[in-house]
């Protein structure tokens, strides 16, 4: 990769979309009932934050296999966040339209993550 092609982690599409989604998770979870403070609020925020934190970590790794391993974690954190959103929706903490919109956007991020994993797999195979 040429130096002028290099991007910082916060310039990556996956990180940027994950960051926007994380901000929304913080916003909507702030309206959950107080009894969810140490449960659903904390867990939702943690998993949403882990999406971008692990994306940044993978960006800093040198070997394709390391990047791929961490991106599998990113994919798991997306799934966990989606699960928390299902719970929030089932408890009527968020409206159906909001839940569906967030679900769709997380699915798009997951597709990007999968594409990145596949790209690194292909690059790793070419090295051998």
PyMOL commands that set and color helices and strands:
alter all, ss='L'
color gray80, all
select helices_A, chain A and resi 3-5+9-11+13-29+34-60+64-90+96-127
alter helices_A, ss='H'
color red, helices_A
deselect
rebuild
show_as cartoon
